[in-house]
């Protein structure tokens, strides 16, 4: 009898923003497979999950390289999926992932790879607090109120148009702006939305940073884990 | 010295989907002010928060009528704000709200009303798990993956166009579809997105209901707390 593979959204960074359910499951799992962006850098997901792990937990870090090489990424997901299937022979396996597990997360790809290798495996998912909800809580920004459409724009190549359209129809969240922040600031400025925007880096982590005046970032780079919130014009 | 007013996102319904931080603060607050939609019906937010309250907590239910009468709603928010300011004289006050506190929540309006009465009051906000993250976790639907734009469309009058545009650009979440479900199903059908959609009512609550084939709902009504997830076409 195999164990269950748990995809666990562990929230934006503060270990207290893990749900009670996530904490319980992390505390009970036999194995923990944690994603890291680059070998040697350590896993932020694991750092957040750590205070909740039980004494029996064995930790396995797997590298998910940030690369546009699709074949390389696919190969790594398959590798991680095979590891999970092996570990499931010994009991439940937890896969903690930043923010929510169903939104721009490595869990999506891992779950797909596991399913492709074994259609019978038991997968369960625990939802988590997203970085933009944490950023809004921290700054008092409203993500969306009654009647407003909220657009979540991910890191992508076509952002100036996507940003202009998003802030034109309501409120917006721009994910992982990082190195593209100058482009983002220019797009927001041209859309007349700079004054209702705020940038939050590493929301809820000790090194959290809030920038209320985005024009200061015209020539800067932002931290990788940065999100911009753009309030809608009030209805 | 006044207490702090805490806006607390308590998640979609399952008391275990409250964050560790929310549980800690709910357990420590002197007063709890809980929103209910109609007097007599009881507060779902309070029901979820209850297992986490401390023995010292005094509960106050306030009615936020679901009405399009703006003046009536404003009056009720002002009334609730005055109550909170009074209670803050005795210590911290918690205001639990469904899902996340910054997204289509009563907290947004209460915080604004409190600020308008007292600019010095200490407001803090704890983010929560949204209903759509819980619905995605439950059904295995992907909210958005790399490069996809996610549009959150609230209950509003202009949804057929908003829905068509949203599913045309990526993935979508349609909030509180309730009585408008027939219109929603028709719009999704016309946009060719019915097959990648799922409806979840009261996600994570005991009476949760998942409808995978939305065409069954053409002539039906859905529960008030229902959300439709529409996956994007995979990039």
Interface residues (C-beta under 8 A of the other chain):
Chain A: X7 X9 X11 X12 X14 X15 X16 X17 X18 X19 X20 X21 X23 X24 X100 X101 X102 X103 X104 X108 X109 X111 X123 X125 X126 X127 X128 X129 X130 X133 X134 X136 X137 X138 X140 X141 X142 X143 X144 X145 X146 X147 X148 X149 X150 X151 X152 X153 X154 X155 X156 X162 X166
Chain B: X7 X9 X11 X12 X14 X15 X16 X17 X18 X19 X20 X21 X23 X24 X100 X101 X102 X103 X104 X108 X109 X111 X123 X125 X126 X127 X128 X129 X130 X133 X134 X136 X137 X138 X140 X141 X142 X143 X144 X145 X146 X147 X148 X149 X150 X151 X152 X153 X154 X155 X156 X162 X166
